[in-house]
Amino acid sequence: MEDKKTRNHNVVMENREKAIITGVIDIHSFDDELILAETDEGILTLKGNDLKMNKLNLENNELIVEGKILALIYSESSNEKKSGMFGKIFK
């Protein structure tokens, strides 16, 4: 597996109808209104209507989503949360 520091994470949005996302590690959940994707930069939440994962290639760390994209939201991954002070105390 590639070192995390050598991979790139990019999001290219086309007219809020298509998102091309690189640096995708895993998909935690998805439906037509919400997609939770783990990326090199944390958890990426895509909210929208009629969302479809048109391409998912975890070997190339790439995801293509189409539909009406309303929001892109980042949060820390579960691994990043554990690396804080409380994460070290409560391991």
Biopython code that builds the backbone (N, CA, C, O; Angstrom):
import numpy as np
from Bio.PDB.StructureBuilder import StructureBuilder

atoms = [
    (1, "MET", "N", (0.844, -1.182, 0.000)),
    (1, "MET", "CA", (0.000, 0.000, 0.000)),
    (1, "MET", "C", (0.886, 1.242, 0.000)),
    (1, "MET", "O", (1.939, 1.255, 0.637)),
    (2, "GLU", "N", (0.470, 2.262, -0.698)),
    (2, "GLU", "CA", (1.227, 3.499, -0.787)),
    (2, "GLU", "C", (1.254, 4.207, 0.554)),
    (2, "GLU", "O", (0.317, 4.097, 1.345)),
    (3, "ASP", "N", (2.324, 4.927, 0.803)),
    (3, "ASP", "CA", (2.404, 5.779, 1.973)),
    (3, "ASP", "C", (1.387, 6.899, 1.826)),
    (3, "ASP", "O", (1.245, 7.472, 0.745)),
    (4, "LYS", "N", (0.674, 7.218, 2.911)),
    (4, "LYS", "CA", (-0.369, 8.245, 2.862)),
    (4, "LYS", "C", (0.177, 9.568, 2.347)),
    (4, "LYS", "O", (-0.527, 10.289, 1.641)),
    (5, "LYS", "N", (1.414, 9.898, 2.687)),
    (5, "LYS", "CA", (1.973, 11.181, 2.307)),
    (5, "LYS", "C", (2.250, 11.292, 0.816)),
    (5, "LYS", "O", (2.397, 12.403, 0.308)),
    (6, "THR", "N", (2.326, 10.172, 0.097)),
    (6, "THR", "CA", (2.611, 10.229, -1.329)),
    (6, "THR", "C", (1.340, 10.283, -2.173)),
    (6, "THR", "O", (1.413, 10.534, -3.375)),
    (7, "ARG", "N", (0.175, 10.052, -1.563)),
    (7, "ARG", "CA", (-1.080, 10.106, -2.307)),
    (7, "ARG", "C", (-1.624, 11.524, -2.283)),
    (7, "ARG", "O", (-1.335, 12.301, -1.373)),
    (8, "ASN", "N", (-2.407, 11.845, -3.286)),
    (8, "ASN", "CA", (-3.060, 13.150, -3.361)),
    (8, "ASN", "C", (-4.547, 12.984, -3.149)),
    (8, "ASN", "O", (-5.141, 11.984, -3.550)),
    (9, "HIS", "N", (-5.141, 13.978, -2.511)),
    (9, "HIS", "CA", (-6.588, 14.016, -2.347)),
    (9, "HIS", "C", (-7.087, 15.263, -3.066)),
    (9, "HIS", "O", (-6.695, 16.382, -2.735)),
    (10, "ASN", "N", (-7.945, 15.060, -4.042)),
    (10, "ASN", "CA", (-8.509, 16.163, -4.809)),
    (10, "ASN", "C", (-10.004, 15.962, -4.974)),
    (10, "ASN", "O", (-10.499, 14.837, -5.031)),
    (11, "VAL", "N", (-10.712, 17.086, -5.050)),
    (11, "VAL", "CA", (-12.140, 17.074, -5.368)),
    (11, "VAL", "C", (-12.339, 18.043, -6.521)),
    (11, "VAL", "O", (-12.015, 19.226, -6.416)),
    (12, "VAL", "N", (-12.875, 17.529, -7.624)),
    (12, "VAL", "CA", (-13.204, 18.371, -8.772)),
    (12, "VAL", "C", (-14.716, 18.311, -8.941)),
    (12, "VAL", "O", (-15.296, 17.244, -9.144)),
    (13, "MET", "N", (-15.344, 19.490, -8.853)),
    (13, "MET", "CA", (-16.793, 19.577, -8.961)),
    (13, "MET", "C", (-17.162, 20.179, -10.308)),
    (13, "MET", "O", (-16.601, 21.197, -10.716)),
    (14, "GLU", "N", (-18.104, 19.550, -10.994)),
    (14, "GLU", "CA", (-18.596, 20.054, -12.277)),
    (14, "GLU", "C", (-20.070, 20.420, -12.127)),
    (14, "GLU", "O", (-20.935, 19.546, -12.082)),
    (15, "ASN", "N", (-20.347, 21.730, -12.049)),
    (15, "ASN", "CA", (-21.714, 22.258, -12.014)),
    (15, "ASN", "C", (-22.593, 21.654, -10.916)),
    (15, "ASN", "O", (-23.805, 21.532, -11.093)),
    (16, "ARG", "N", (-22.003, 21.282, -9.807)),
    (16, "ARG", "CA", (-22.725, 20.665, -8.689)),
    (16, "ARG", "C", (-23.497, 19.417, -9.104)),
    (16, "ARG", "O", (-24.410, 18.991, -8.396)),
    (17, "GLU", "N", (-23.139, 18.829, -10.245)),
    (17, "GLU", "CA", (-23.812, 17.628, -10.734)),
    (17, "GLU", "C", (-22.872, 16.433, -10.826)),
    (17, "GLU", "O", (-23.322, 15.302, -11.012)),
    (18, "LYS", "N", (-21.562, 16.678, -10.695)),
    (18, "LYS", "CA", (-20.587, 15.598, -10.786)),
    (18, "LYS", "C", (-19.385, 15.963, -9.930)),
    (18, "LYS", "O", (-18.883, 17.085, -9.994)),
    (19, "ALA", "N", (-18.924, 15.002, -9.125)),
    (19, "ALA", "CA", (-17.723, 15.198, -8.317)),
    (19, "ALA", "C", (-16.764, 14.054, -8.597)),
    (19, "ALA", "O", (-17.132, 12.881, -8.531)),
    (20, "ILE", "N", (-15.533, 14.418, -8.908)),
    (20, "ILE", "CA", (-14.465, 13.439, -9.107)),
    (20, "ILE", "C", (-13.541, 13.581, -7.907)),
    (20, "ILE", "O", (-12.946, 14.638, -7.695)),
    (21, "ILE", "N", (-13.422, 12.515, -7.123)),
    (21, "ILE", "CA", (-12.702, 12.574, -5.857)),
    (21, "ILE", "C", (-11.578, 11.549, -5.875)),
    (21, "ILE", "O", (-11.814, 10.371, -6.139)),
    (22, "THR", "N", (-10.356, 11.991, -5.596)),
    (22, "THR", "CA", (-9.228, 11.082, -5.483)),
    (22, "THR", "C", (-8.774, 11.048, -4.034)),
    (22, "THR", "O", (-9.134, 11.915, -3.237)),
    (23, "GLY", "N", (-7.982, 10.043, -3.702)),
    (23, "GLY", "CA", (-7.536, 9.869, -2.326)),
    (23, "GLY", "C", (-8.571, 9.166, -1.470)),
    (23, "GLY", "O", (-8.534, 9.272, -0.244)),
    (24, "VAL", "N", (-9.500, 8.444, -2.100)),
    (24, "VAL", "CA", (-10.561, 7.735, -1.377)),
    (24, "VAL", "C", (-10.018, 6.386, -0.901)),
    (24, "VAL", "O", (-9.487, 5.603, -1.689)),
    (25, "ILE", "N", (-10.158, 6.135, 0.384)),
    (25, "ILE", "CA", (-9.671, 4.894, 0.985)),
    (25, "ILE", "C", (-10.782, 3.859, 1.090)),
    (25, "ILE", "O", (-10.560, 2.676, 0.836)),
    (26, "ASP", "N", (-11.989, 4.308, 1.469)),
    (26, "ASP", "CA", (-13.099, 3.374, 1.687)),
    (26, "ASP", "C", (-14.416, 4.154, 1.649)),
    (26, "ASP", "O", (-14.433, 5.375, 1.805)),
    (27, "ILE", "N", (-15.506, 3.437, 1.441)),
    (27, "ILE", "CA", (-16.854, 4.000, 1.512)),
    (27, "ILE", "C", (-17.512, 3.407, 2.750)),
    (27, "ILE", "O", (-17.626, 2.188, 2.871)),
    (28, "HIS", "N", (-17.946, 4.269, 3.675)),
    (28, "HIS", "CA", (-18.581, 3.794, 4.901)),
    (28, "HIS", "C", (-20.069, 3.535, 4.706)),
    (28, "HIS", "O", (-20.607, 2.568, 5.245)),
    (29, "SER", "N", (-20.739, 4.396, 3.935)),
    (29, "SER", "CA", (-22.154, 4.174, 3.632)),
    (29, "SER", "C", (-22.540, 5.049, 2.453)),
    (29, "SER", "O", (-21.875, 6.035, 2.134)),
    (30, "PHE", "N", (-23.635, 4.658, 1.815)),
    (30, "PHE", "CA", (-24.136, 5.466, 0.703)),
    (30, "PHE", "C", (-25.593, 5.156, 0.436)),
    (30, "PHE", "O", (-26.054, 4.027, 0.602)),
    (31, "ASP", "N", (-26.305, 6.185, 0.018)),
    (31, "ASP", "CA", (-27.649, 6.052, -0.537)),
    (31, "ASP", "C", (-27.839, 7.232, -1.479)),
    (31, "ASP", "O", (-26.872, 7.925, -1.796)),
    (32, "ASP", "N", (-29.057, 7.473, -1.930)),
    (32, "ASP", "CA", (-29.255, 8.512, -2.939)),
    (32, "ASP", "C", (-29.231, 9.938, -2.374)),
    (32, "ASP", "O", (-29.344, 10.902, -3.131)),
    (33, "GLU", "N", (-29.082, 10.081, -1.035)),
    (33, "GLU", "CA", (-29.010, 11.411, -0.432)),
    (33, "GLU", "C", (-27.734, 11.666, 0.359)),
    (33, "GLU", "O", (-27.449, 12.813, 0.704)),
    (34, "LEU", "N", (-26.948, 10.608, 0.659)),
    (34, "LEU", "CA", (-25.790, 10.765, 1.526)),
    (34, "LEU", "C", (-24.727, 9.721, 1.192)),
    (34, "LEU", "O", (-25.026, 8.533, 1.066)),
    (35, "ILE", "N", (-23.488, 10.176, 1.049)),
    (35, "ILE", "CA", (-22.359, 9.274, 0.842)),
    (35, "ILE", "C", (-21.292, 9.641, 1.861)),
    (35, "ILE", "O", (-20.909, 10.806, 1.968)),
    (36, "LEU", "N", (-20.808, 8.651, 2.613)),
    (36, "LEU", "CA", (-19.718, 8.848, 3.562)),
    (36, "LEU", "C", (-18.487, 8.128, 3.030)),
    (36, "LEU", "O", (-18.459, 6.900, 2.955)),
    (37, "ALA", "N", (-17.473, 8.899, 2.664)),
    (37, "ALA", "CA", (-16.255, 8.332, 2.086)),
    (37, "ALA", "C", (-15.066, 8.677, 2.966)),
    (37, "ALA", "O", (-14.880, 9.833, 3.347)),
    (38, "GLU", "N", (-14.261, 7.669, 3.285)),
    (38, "GLU", "CA", (-13.023, 7.925, 4.014)),
    (38, "GLU", "C", (-11.950, 8.291, 3.001)),
    (38, "GLU", "O", (-11.701, 7.554, 2.047)),
    (39, "THR", "N", (-11.314, 9.446, 3.221)),
    (39, "THR", "CA", (-10.268, 9.923, 2.323)),
    (39, "THR", "C", (-8.972, 10.102, 3.107)),
    (39, "THR", "O", (-8.942, 9.949, 4.328)),
    (40, "ASP", "N", (-7.921, 10.421, 2.395)),
    (40, "ASP", "CA", (-6.640, 10.702, 3.036)),
    (40, "ASP", "C", (-6.713, 11.904, 3.972)),
    (40, "ASP", "O", (-5.866, 12.053, 4.852)),
    (41, "GLU", "N", (-7.711, 12.760, 3.792)),
    (41, "GLU", "CA", (-7.849, 13.975, 4.588)),
    (41, "GLU", "C", (-8.982, 13.901, 5.604)),
    (41, "GLU", "O", (-9.359, 14.927, 6.171)),
    (42, "GLY", "N", (-9.531, 12.725, 5.846)),
    (42, "GLY", "CA", (-10.614, 12.551, 6.805)),
    (42, "GLY", "C", (-11.868, 12.034, 6.126)),
    (42, "GLY", "O", (-11.839, 11.652, 4.956)),
    (43, "ILE", "N", (-12.964, 12.025, 6.860)),
    (43, "ILE", "CA", (-14.243, 11.551, 6.338)),
    (43, "ILE", "C", (-14.884, 12.674, 5.528)),
    (43, "ILE", "O", (-15.031, 13.797, 6.009)),
    (44, "LEU", "N", (-15.259, 12.357, 4.300)),
    (44, "LEU", "CA", (-15.938, 13.308, 3.420)),
    (44, "LEU", "C", (-17.397, 12.885, 3.303)),
    (44, "LEU", "O", (-17.700, 11.769, 2.881)),
    (45, "THR", "N", (-18.294, 13.790, 3.682)),
    (45, "THR", "CA", (-19.731, 13.551, 3.572)),
    (45, "THR", "C", (-20.256, 14.343, 2.387)),
    (45, "THR", "O", (-20.087, 15.560, 2.320)),
    (46, "LEU", "N", (-20.889, 13.652, 1.458)),
    (46, "LEU", "CA", (-21.550, 14.308, 0.324)),
    (46, "LEU", "C", (-23.042, 14.203, 0.553)),
    (46, "LEU", "O", (-23.575, 13.108, 0.737)),
    (47, "LYS", "N", (-23.722, 15.353, 0.542)),
    (47, "LYS", "CA", (-25.175, 15.377, 0.683)),
    (47, "LYS", "C", (-25.771, 15.880, -0.614)),
    (47, "LYS", "O", (-25.209, 16.757, -1.271)),
    (48, "GLY", "N", (-26.929, 15.313, -0.982)),
    (48, "GLY", "CA", (-27.568, 15.750, -2.209)),
    (48, "GLY", "C", (-28.835, 14.990, -2.498)),
    (48, "GLY", "O", (-29.432, 14.376, -1.614)),
    (49, "ASN", "N", (-29.240, 15.041, -3.761)),
    (49, "ASN", "CA", (-30.429, 14.335, -4.244)),
    (49, "ASN", "C", (-30.047, 13.484, -5.436)),
    (49, "ASN", "O", (-29.244, 13.896, -6.274)),
    (50, "ASP", "N", (-30.618, 12.305, -5.510)),
    (50, "ASP", "CA", (-30.378, 11.370, -6.615)),
    (50, "ASP", "C", (-28.883, 11.106, -6.824)),
    (50, "ASP", "O", (-28.417, 11.050, -7.962)),
    (51, "LEU", "N", (-28.127, 10.943, -5.721)),
    (51, "LEU", "CA", (-26.690, 10.681, -5.824)),
    (51, "LEU", "C", (-26.443, 9.253, -6.292)),
    (51, "LEU", "O", (-27.089, 8.310, -5.834)),
    (52, "LYS", "N", (-25.511, 9.116, -7.198)),
    (52, "LYS", "CA", (-25.122, 7.809, -7.721)),
    (52, "LYS", "C", (-23.602, 7.731, -7.754)),
    (52, "LYS", "O", (-22.932, 8.660, -8.205)),
    (53, "MET", "N", (-23.065, 6.612, -7.271)),
    (53, "MET", "CA", (-21.622, 6.381, -7.397)),
    (53, "MET", "C", (-21.406, 5.756, -8.769)),
    (53, "MET", "O", (-21.612, 4.555, -8.946)),
    (54, "ASN", "N", (-20.995, 6.561, -9.735)),
    (54, "ASN", "CA", (-20.798, 6.048, -11.091)),
    (54, "ASN", "C", (-19.510, 5.268, -11.237)),
    (54, "ASN", "O", (-19.416, 4.375, -12.079)),
    (55, "LYS", "N", (-18.513, 5.597, -10.423)),
    (55, "LYS", "CA", (-17.264, 4.860, -10.473)),
    (55, "LYS", "C", (-16.667, 4.823, -9.079)),
    (55, "LYS", "O", (-16.564, 5.854, -8.414)),
    (56, "LEU", "N", (-16.276, 3.641, -8.638)),
    (56, "LEU", "CA", (-15.543, 3.479, -7.391)),
    (56, "LEU", "C", (-14.403, 2.525, -7.679)),
    (56, "LEU", "O", (-14.628, 1.355, -7.988)),
    (57, "ASN", "N", (-13.193, 3.015, -7.580)),
    (57, "ASN", "CA", (-12.008, 2.197, -7.797)),
    (57, "ASN", "C", (-11.076, 2.429, -6.618)),
    (57, "ASN", "O", (-10.317, 3.398, -6.598)),
    (58, "LEU", "N", (-11.136, 1.531, -5.632)),
    (58, "LEU", "CA", (-10.322, 1.696, -4.434)),
    (58, "LEU", "C", (-8.851, 1.383, -4.691)),
    (58, "LEU", "O", (-7.986, 1.824, -3.935)),
    (59, "GLU", "N", (-8.559, 0.629, -5.746)),
    (59, "GLU", "CA", (-7.155, 0.386, -6.095)),
    (59, "GLU", "C", (-6.485, 1.679, -6.548)),
    (59, "GLU", "O", (-5.314, 1.917, -6.252)),
    (60, "ASN", "N", (-7.240, 2.517, -7.270)),
    (60, "ASN", "CA", (-6.723, 3.814, -7.722)),
    (60, "ASN", "C", (-7.183, 4.953, -6.829)),
    (60, "ASN", "O", (-6.902, 6.117, -7.113)),
    (61, "ASN", "N", (-7.896, 4.624, -5.738)),
    (61, "ASN", "CA", (-8.382, 5.614, -4.774)),
    (61, "ASN", "C", (-9.240, 6.689, -5.435)),
    (61, "ASN", "O", (-9.082, 7.874, -5.143)),
    (62, "GLU", "N", (-10.155, 6.280, -6.330)),
    (62, "GLU", "CA", (-10.963, 7.243, -7.071)),
    (62, "GLU", "C", (-12.448, 6.944, -6.928)),
    (62, "GLU", "O", (-12.872, 5.788, -6.936)),
    (63, "LEU", "N", (-13.231, 8.019, -6.795)),
    (63, "LEU", "CA", (-14.685, 7.936, -6.705)),
    (63, "LEU", "C", (-15.279, 9.020, -7.590)),
    (63, "LEU", "O", (-14.838, 10.169, -7.557)),
    (64, "ILE", "N", (-16.291, 8.647, -8.390)),
    (64, "ILE", "CA", (-17.032, 9.622, -9.191)),
    (64, "ILE", "C", (-18.494, 9.539, -8.774)),
    (64, "ILE", "O", (-19.109, 8.473, -8.816)),
    (65, "VAL", "N", (-19.040, 10.686, -8.369)),
    (65, "VAL", "CA", (-20.430, 10.779, -7.908)),
    (65, "VAL", "C", (-21.178, 11.718, -8.846)),
    (65, "VAL", "O", (-20.669, 12.777, -9.212)),
    (66, "GLU", "N", (-22.388, 11.322, -9.231)),
    (66, "GLU", "CA", (-23.249, 12.191, -10.034)),
    (66, "GLU", "C", (-24.588, 12.334, -9.348)),
    (66, "GLU", "O", (-25.022, 11.441, -8.620)),
    (67, "GLY", "N", (-25.242, 13.458, -9.579)),
    (67, "GLY", "CA", (-26.524, 13.795, -8.977)),
    (67, "GLY", "C", (-26.502, 15.260, -8.594)),
    (67, "GLY", "O", (-25.577, 15.981, -8.966)),
    (68, "LYS", "N", (-27.499, 15.711, -7.859)),
    (68, "LYS", "CA", (-27.542, 17.089, -7.393)),
    (68, "LYS", "C", (-26.786, 17.163, -6.072)),
    (68, "LYS", "O", (-27.286, 16.711, -5.042)),
    (69, "ILE", "N", (-25.570, 17.738, -6.098)),
    (69, "ILE", "CA", (-24.721, 17.804, -4.912)),
    (69, "ILE", "C", (-25.024, 19.100, -4.165)),
    (69, "ILE", "O", (-24.872, 20.195, -4.707)),
    (70, "LEU", "N", (-25.457, 18.958, -2.910)),
    (70, "LEU", "CA", (-25.834, 20.103, -2.095)),
    (70, "LEU", "C", (-24.753, 20.509, -1.108)),
    (70, "LEU", "O", (-24.643, 21.686, -0.765)),
    (71, "ALA", "N", (-23.941, 19.542, -0.638)),
    (71, "ALA", "CA", (-22.923, 19.877, 0.365)),
    (71, "ALA", "C", (-21.796, 18.860, 0.350)),
    (71, "ALA", "O", (-22.007, 17.672, 0.103)),
    (72, "LEU", "N", (-20.589, 19.355, 0.620)),
    (72, "LEU", "CA", (-19.406, 18.534, 0.873)),
    (72, "LEU", "C", (-18.902, 18.938, 2.250)),
    (72, "LEU", "O", (-18.605, 20.111, 2.480)),
    (73, "ILE", "N", (-18.803, 17.981, 3.168)),
    (73, "ILE", "CA", (-18.418, 18.282, 4.542)),
    (73, "ILE", "C", (-17.311, 17.325, 4.969)),
    (73, "ILE", "O", (-17.423, 16.113, 4.787)),
    (74, "TYR", "N", (-16.243, 17.877, 5.537)),
    (74, "TYR", "CA", (-15.150, 17.057, 6.057)),
    (74, "TYR", "C", (-15.252, 16.942, 7.570)),
    (74, "TYR", "O", (-15.653, 17.886, 8.251)),
    (75, "SER", "N", (-14.885, 15.776, 8.086)),
    (75, "SER", "CA", (-14.724, 15.572, 9.520)),
    (75, "SER", "C", (-13.515, 14.668, 9.717)),
    (75, "SER", "O", (-13.027, 14.051, 8.769)),
    (76, "GLU", "N", (-13.041, 14.595, 10.943)),
    (76, "GLU", "CA", (-11.874, 13.766, 11.221)),
    (76, "GLU", "C", (-12.236, 12.303, 11.061)),
    (76, "GLU", "O", (-13.368, 11.897, 11.323)),
    (77, "SER", "N", (-11.259, 11.516, 10.628)),
    (77, "SER", "CA", (-11.474, 10.071, 10.579)),
    (77, "SER", "C", (-11.363, 9.529, 11.987)),
    (77, "SER", "O", (-10.839, 10.212, 12.867)),
    (78, "SER", "N", (-11.838, 8.333, 12.221)),
    (78, "SER", "CA", (-11.779, 7.731, 13.554)),
    (78, "SER", "C", (-10.332, 7.553, 14.001)),
    (78, "SER", "O", (-10.054, 7.642, 15.197)),
    (79, "ASN", "N", (-9.401, 7.304, 13.077)),
    (79, "ASN", "CA", (-7.986, 7.173, 13.430)),
    (79, "ASN", "C", (-7.416, 8.490, 13.923)),
    (79, "ASN", "O", (-6.619, 8.496, 14.861)),
    (80, "GLU", "N", (-7.802, 9.610, 13.315)),
    (80, "GLU", "CA", (-7.308, 10.917, 13.724)),
    (80, "GLU", "C", (-7.834, 11.293, 15.098)),
    (80, "GLU", "O", (-7.119, 11.919, 15.880)),
    (81, "LYS", "N", (-9.065, 10.925, 15.405)),
    (81, "LYS", "CA", (-9.626, 11.235, 16.714)),
    (81, "LYS", "C", (-8.863, 10.520, 17.815)),
    (81, "LYS", "O", (-8.664, 11.085, 18.891)),
    (82, "LYS", "N", (-8.432, 9.288, 17.569)),
    (82, "LYS", "CA", (-7.714, 8.503, 18.566)),
    (82, "LYS", "C", (-6.317, 9.033, 18.832)),
    (82, "LYS", "O", (-5.725, 8.715, 19.863)),
    (83, "SER", "N", (-5.780, 9.830, 17.927)),
    (83, "SER", "CA", (-4.417, 10.297, 18.102)),
    (83, "SER", "C", (-4.333, 11.505, 19.027)),
    (83, "SER", "O", (-3.228, 11.920, 19.379)),
    (84, "GLY", "N", (-5.458, 12.080, 19.431)),
    (84, "GLY", "CA", (-5.456, 13.208, 20.352)),
    (84, "GLY", "C", (-5.172, 12.761, 21.776)),
    (84, "GLY", "O", (-4.974, 11.576, 22.045)),
    (85, "MET", "N", (-5.156, 13.731, 22.681)),
    (85, "MET", "CA", (-4.837, 13.440, 24.068)),
    (85, "MET", "C", (-5.813, 12.431, 24.672)),
    (85, "MET", "O", (-5.385, 11.459, 25.294)),
    (86, "PHE", "N", (-7.133, 12.649, 24.495)),
    (86, "PHE", "CA", (-8.108, 11.739, 25.072)),
    (86, "PHE", "C", (-8.072, 10.378, 24.385)),
    (86, "PHE", "O", (-8.315, 9.352, 25.020)),
    (87, "GLY", "N", (-7.771, 10.369, 23.087)),
    (87, "GLY", "CA", (-7.662, 9.107, 22.379)),
    (87, "GLY", "C", (-6.538, 8.250, 22.932)),
    (87, "GLY", "O", (-6.668, 7.028, 23.004)),
    (88, "LYS", "N", (-5.440, 8.874, 23.321)),
    (88, "LYS", "CA", (-4.311, 8.143, 23.899)),
    (88, "LYS", "C", (-4.644, 7.641, 25.297)),
    (88, "LYS", "O", (-4.217, 6.554, 25.687)),
    (89, "ILE", "N", (-5.405, 8.427, 26.050)),
    (89, "ILE", "CA", (-5.773, 8.040, 27.413)),
    (89, "ILE", "C", (-6.760, 6.883, 27.400)),
    (89, "ILE", "O", (-6.653, 5.965, 28.213)),
    (90, "PHE", "N", (-7.733, 6.923, 26.469)),
    (90, "PHE", "CA", (-8.818, 5.945, 26.464)),
    (90, "PHE", "C", (-8.655, 4.830, 25.443)),
    (90, "PHE", "O", (-9.646, 4.209, 25.057)),
    (91, "LYS", "N", (-7.452, 4.561, 25.000)),
    (91, "LYS", "CA", (-7.212, 3.473, 24.035)),
    (91, "LYS", "C", (-7.625, 2.146, 24.574)),
    (91, "LYS", "O", (-7.489, 1.132, 23.889)),
]
sb = StructureBuilder()
sb.init_structure("model")
sb.init_model(0)
sb.init_chain("A")
sb.init_seg("    ")
for serial, (resi, resn, name, xyz) in enumerate(atoms, 1):
    if name == "N":
        sb.init_residue(resn, " ", resi, " ")
    sb.init_atom(name, np.array(xyz, "f"), 0.0, 1.0, " ", f" {name:<3s}", serial, name[0])
structure = sb.get_structure()
